[in-house]
Structure formats: structure tokens, C-alpha cells
Amino acid sequence: MARSRAAYEYTEAEDKSMRLGFLLIAAGLLSLLGLGCCWLRPALQERGGGGSANCTVLAVRQLGERFACTFSCGAACRGTARYPCLQVLVRTSRSSAPALLHEDERQLRTNPKCSYIPPCARDDQENSENVTYKQKYWKEKVGSQPFTCYFNQHLRVERSVAYSMQRLKFRALSVVTSDLPDDVMLKRTHDETVLLHCFLWPVVTFLVGVLIVVLTICAKSLAVRAEAIKKKKHL
């Protein structure tokens, strides 16, 4: 009995393999939990809180208002520039009411009043040229051609609450959600690729850990059996 227990004791290399396997299993489970909370949940909310539709451009215009952006000119060099506000109004297949188009969810949160935020340059004129180029793109290249756009009802509710708080500051007695234009996005921030990576890499890490543990146990078991058979032959 003592010999059997001694035979099943793992060597230093086998012990390291087992520890590595269990470490990968734990890392896979923890990363799956973390990515699920940080990425998967917002992605499912985004997909479940809206949907896709066909959009056509109604109007493309620049507002007189300019917004600030921060540019970087080195490791310790930052500055502020301004860019004009471009609005792309579209008609969706869901509603006849005009909607404001945005690049994605991030751009909508950063500047919900505009449809495009250019890469921030130090020169305001360069920012204006980038916005003008985008305006020509939507007018001339896209025109009346239909394209796919996306809704996000969760952001709609967030904007409605923020708008309500703003109106309360001015002592408004009623809040009407329809005062806000619908927001549609050209692309989703969380797409199928994000959903795939949320599952793929944690699962791969978990399976590699399980494989290492199983192979180590199997190799040890085969080695013990081979040693036992060898001893029987010598008897």
C-alpha cells in the first residue's frame, strides 16, 4: 500500500504541470466572468435594446456652433482645438420622423448633438476641412442610397433622463421625450467580433488548462501501470 502511494506521488515537473493547468482553469473562469460583466453585458443590452433599419439621408448640414477637442503633440504636450458640428439627418424604415445619425455609440456619448467628430488637429482649419470632406461624402457619395443603421433604446432612455434633468433646472413643469430626435448609429460598438472574443479566449484558456491536467494525470497513470507490469514480469 505504501509502495502504491509512493508510485502515485507526482514528480516536481508533474507538480508544476498540474499547477499550471489549474492556474489556466482559474484564469479562464475569471476572465470569462470579467469579460462577461465588462463587455458581454453591454453588448447584449445594445443588441437587445434596439435593432437595425434601413436609412436614407434627408439633409446634411453644418451648425454654426463649434465644439472643443483635445489634441496631443507629444508625451507632455496637449492642447485644445475646435471643430464645426456636422449633422446628418436620416429617415429610417421604422419611422417617418427624421433621426440624427452618429458614427457609433462612443461618438453618441461624446457629442450627442453632432454626427461626426474629426481626428483632433491643432489647426482649427484642418478640423473644418475634415468635417467639410465628411459632409461632401454624405452628400455626393452616399446621397439617397439606403444603408443599414442601428438603434439603441438604452441610450435613448439615458438621453431622455438627462434632458429631463436639464429642463427641471429651468423649472419646466413637463418633460416630453418626443422633443428629442431619434438617434441612430452607423455601426455598433459591440459587434459579433466582440461577442466571439468574450467567449473564445476564456474558453480556450480553460480548455488548455483542463487538457494539461488530464494529460498529466493520464501520463502518471500510464507510467504507474507500466512500472507495475514491469515488476510483475521480473517476479
Secondary structure, DSSP 8 states (H G I E B T S, - for coil): -HHHHHHTS--HHHHHHHHHHHHHHHHHHHHHHHHIIIIIHHHHHHHHS--EEEEEEEEEEEEEEEEEEEEEEETTEEEEEEEEEEEEEEEESS-SSEEEEES-HHHHHH-TT-S------SSHHHHHHHHHHHHHIIIIIITT--EEEE--HHHHHHHHHHHHHHHHHTT-S---GGGS-EEEESS-SS-HHHHHHHHHHHHHHHHHHHHHHHHHHHHHHHHHHHHHHHHHHH-
